[in-house]
Amino acid sequence: MKNYTIAIILLSTITLSSFNILSVQAQPSESLISSHFLNRIFNDVQNSVVQITREVPGKSESPEDENSSSLGSGFVYDNAGRIITNSHVVGNSKSVDITFVDGNRYTAKVIGKDNYSDIAVVQTDGNITEKLAPLKLANSSLVSVGDLVIAIGNPYGLSNSMTLGIVSQIGRLLSTKTTPFAIPDIIQTDALINPGNSGGPLLNLNEQVVGMNTAGVVSDSGSSSGIGLAVSSNTISRIVPVLIAKGNYSHPYLGMTGSTLTSELTENFRNLSRNFKGIYVETITPNGPADRAGIKASTVDQYGKKHGGDIITALDGKNVTYLEQLISYMDNKKMPENNLTITVYRDNSLANLTATLGDRSEINKLNKTSIYP
């Protein structure tokens, strides 16, 4: 069997002058859903989706390396003219240009940004003449695998493009190069997502936002793998009001790396069933919250084999099986300086430890792993 590798890419870094594209996409069967129904959805929401453009400085002083523009997408959040997009779409810019479907362009100020969730909020200037139509955020905890979803955005600069797919899975982790922390509660979809779609809405059939398209997965050959990833609407609902009020968002951190326990890892422990469930602690940040709580990391011998280390089995009394559950629980339920009761399996018995969580903004340098609670 051949082995294939895949890479996750963020989808906003498209130069406007790069492409002239003609594309043909497969249409859903009429027996699956009516084309008139999809027409209505698109017509209802198209004025709520915008193209976001920012200037990217050239790398040198030479005339051949002039400034270029990169683009992404966004959607109207409220009647005050606030637009939601990805933080990697706005980059380090203080302001961006937004373009509505009718071609009207405005300048928008970046008023809040959170790299850890890849969310940004931009505020349009006071001269906007559009009749704003905010999109409603759905409760993404009600999203199920198999739900039909619609993505609208500006792939490759092709404005207001619409694709249809299903929710492939929920509760994924998204790792990026901009931060060592993974984004939890990511929605996976097979709706076609391409560069330029970043920041655009992922909609249910009730025209509600269930997620914000953020990344796609490509194969080594550069072709689409049919995997799109979106920040959940519940994450947006939690973080955006704080970004509007404060300009930033504080995330907790525990200071450890770990992985979901596997049958192979259980062999490091005597008398432990291969079906034992939990999160294997691999490394600990010195003097971090986990270290101060007394959580023990594994050691690696000269042959690369791991030994010892705690297994996290519960958080605040609730059993956990997967690393995704640990990261999601902390991000959704906890803030910096909150206490977290962690149940660990050690020396053939269970122990409850209490960690006082830290603040990611205080961290200057971390292990470069991309899954870091």
N, C-alpha and C positions, 0 to 999 in steps of 0.2 A: 504493500500500500504506500502510495506517495504521501509525503508529509508536506503540508502547506502552512505558511505563516500568514497572519493578517496584521494590519496596522490600523489603529484608530486615528482619524484625522479630524481636526476642527475645520469647519466648512466656510469660513468667511474670506479667506485670503485669495481672492480672485481679482486679477487686474482687468479693468474694464475693456481695454483695447485688445484683449487676448484672443477672443473667439468670435467666429461666425458659425453658428451651429444650426443644423436642421436635425430634428429628432422625431422619431415615431415611437410612441409608447403604446403598449397593449392596453386595450380598453376592457373594463370589467364586463362580464356577461350581463345582458339585459335581465336574465333570470335572477342575477344576484342583487342588482339594485338598478333602479330606473335612472337613465341618463338625465331625464327631466328633473329628477330629485337632486342630482348632483349639480345641474345647472343652477337650480335655485339656491343651493348652499353657496356656490361660488359667487353668484350675484349679490347675495346678502352680505358676504363678508369681505369682498375684494377691496372695498374702500377702507377697511380696517387694517390692511396689511401694507407696509411701506418698504421701500428699498432704502438701505442705509449705506452711505458712502463716506469714506474718510480718506484723507490724503496720506500717502505713505512716502516719507522722504527718501530721496535717492541715497545710495550708499557712498557716493563720491561727489566731487565737485565738477566732474566732467560733464559737458553738454549732453553726452550720450546717455547719461544716467540721471535723467530728470525725474522729478516727483511723479509718482503714479497714484492711482486710486484703487482701493480695495473695497469690496462691497459685501453686504450681508442683508439680512431682513429684520423686520421688527413688526410689532402690532400695537394698536392703540389700547392703552390700559384704562384711561379715564377721560372725562370731559375737560379736564384741566390741560390736556395736550401732552400728557406723559406717554412715552413709548417704551415698551419693554423689548430688550434684545439681549444678546450674549455679551459678556464682558470682553471676550476675545474679538468681537466685531468692532467695538469702539477702541480697543487697544489702549494706548496711553493718551489718546486725543482728549482735549477738553471740550471739543464740539464736533459735530458731524452734520452732514447734509441728509435730509430725509426727502423722499419723493413719493407722493401718493399716486394712485393708479391713473388719475387724470393728468399727470405730468407736472403738477405744481410741486415746487421745491422750497424747502425751508431749512433754516439753520436750527439745530437743536443742541442745547448744552447738556453735557454729561453731568448729572446731578448725584448719581450713586452707582457704585460698582462693587461687585463681590466676586473675586477670582475663584474662590473656593466652591461656589455654586455655578459659576459662569453666567451670572445674571448682571445686567446693567439697566439703568433707567436714564432716559434722556428726556429733556423738557423742551418742547417747541417754543419758538419765540412768540411774542405777543401779536405778531402780524398774520397769524394763520387765519385763513378764510374758509378752510374745510369745515364741513359739518361732521364733527367727530362721531364715530360709531365704535365705542369701546367693545371689545370682545369679553364675554363672560368667562371666568375661570371655573372649570368643573372641579368636582371632588375626585382627584385621581386615585384615591383609595378604592373607588368603585370600579376602576378600569379592570377588565379581565382579558386574558389571552383569547384572541379570536375576535375581539371587538374591531369593527371597521373604523378606520381613521383616515383623515384627509390632511395632507401637508400642502401649505401654500407658502411660496417664497419666490426668490429670484435666482435660481440656479444658473451659473455662468452668465449672469446679467440678463437672463430672459425673464422679464418682469412678470410678476403675478402668475407664476406657473402653479398648476394644481396636480397632485398625484394622489392616488388612492391605494390603501393597503390595509393590513390588519395589525393589531398588537401582537407581536411575536412572543414577548415575555415582559414581565415587570420586575422591579426590584433589582435591576442590574447596578453594577458599579462602573463608573466612567473615570478612567485615569487619564490625566493630561500632562503635558510637559511643563505647564506653567506653575504647577503646585505639586508637592509630594502627597497631597491628600486626595483620595478618591471622592467623587460626587456620588452620593447614594440615591436610591429610589428612581433610577433612570428607567425610562420606558423604551423598550426595543420594538422597532416596527420594520416591516418590509416595504412601506411606502417609499417610493424612490426619492432619496435625499442626495443632493449634490452640492459641491462648493457654491456658496452664495445663498443656500437655504438657511444658514445659521441665523437664529433669532426669530425665525418665522414660526407661526403657530402650527401645532398638531391638534386637529379638531375632531370631536366626535360628530355623530350625525345630527346632534342637536345644536350644532354650530357653536359649541363651547370648547374652550381651550383645555385639553388634557395634558399638554406638554409643550415645550419650546424646543424645536429642532436644533440640535447642538453639534452633533458629530456623525460621521459615517465611517464605515469600515471598508477598506479596500484591500484587495489581494496584492501580492508582490508585483504583479504585472500592471498594477494601477487601475484595474477594472473594478467596478462596483461589485460588492459581495451580496448586495441586497439586505444589508443590515444598517438601519438608521437608529440613532439614539437621541432621546429627548429628555430634557429636564422636566420633572413632573410638575403639574399645576399646583399641587400642594406645597412643593418647595417654593414656587414662585409666590404663592399667597402668603407664606410665612416670611419671606425675606424682603420682598419689594416694599411693603409699608415701612420697614426699618430703613431701607436705603433712601426712601423719599424723606424720612424724618432726619436721618443722621448722616447719610452719604456712605455708610459702611455697615457691615454686619459682623458681629463677634461670634466665632465658632469655638466650641470646646475642643480640647484634645486630651488624649490619654497618654500618649508617649510610648507607643509600642508598635511592633509589626507582628502580624500573625497570619494564619491561614486556617481555612476550614479543616478540621481533623479528617484524616483519611485512614483507611485500613493499614496502609504502609506505616503511617506515623504512630499508630497504636502499638506497633511492634517495639517502640522505644520504651514501653511501660510493661512491667510484669503484671500478670493477672488482669489485664484490661481487655475487654471484649472488642473484637474488630468492628462491632456495631456501636461502640461508644460514641456519643455525639458531643461536639463542642468546638471551641476555637483554640488552636495550638499557638502558644506564645513563642515567637521566634527571637525577637530582639527587644531590648528595653532602652529608652533614652535615659542616660544617666541623670539622676536627680529630677526626672520628670514625674508627673502624677502617678504613673504605674509603678515606677521605681520606689517612690516614697510610700506607696500603699503596700509594698512588700511583694509585688508580683515578680515571679522568677522567669527568666528567659531560658531558652535551651542553649546547649553548648554544641559545638561541632568538632568532631575529632579529626585526626590527620587524614582520615579516609573520606571525609566529607559527610559522615553520618551524624545525625542529630541525636543528642541525648538529653533526657530530662526536660525541664520546662513545664510551666503550669498549663493546664487546659481550662479555659473559661467555659463554664457550663450554664451560668445564669447571670442576668443583670437585674438588679433590684428585685430579685426573687422570680424573674421570668426566664424560663429556659431558653437558651440560644443554641443554634446548631451551626449557623453559617456566619462567616466574617461580615457579610453584607448586613446581617441583623444587628451586629454590634455597631457598625458605623451609622446605620440608619437610626437606631435607637438614640445614640448620643446626639446626632445632629437634630433630630426632631423633638426630643424630650428634655435635653439638657442645655445649659448655658455655662460659660466659664464660671468657676468657683462653686458650681453645684457639686454635691457629693454623689457618688455612684457606688452602690454596693455590688461587688464583683465576687461571684462564687467560683472558686477554682478547685480543680482536682489536683491533689499533690500527695505523694507518699501514701497512695491507696485510700485517701480520705478526702472529704470536702471541707473547705474553709471559706468563710466570708471575710472579704477584705474591703476596706473603704478607701476610695480614691477621691481626692478633691481635684476636679478637672481644671486644666489650665486654659489659656487663651492662645489661639494660634498666632495672633498678631504679635505676641511677645517672642516668638521663635525666630531666631536669626539663621540657624543652620540645622537642617535635619538630614537624617538618612535619606538617600535619593530614591528609595522605593516609592512606588506610586500608589500603594495601598497602605495607608498609614492613619489609624484612628487617633 
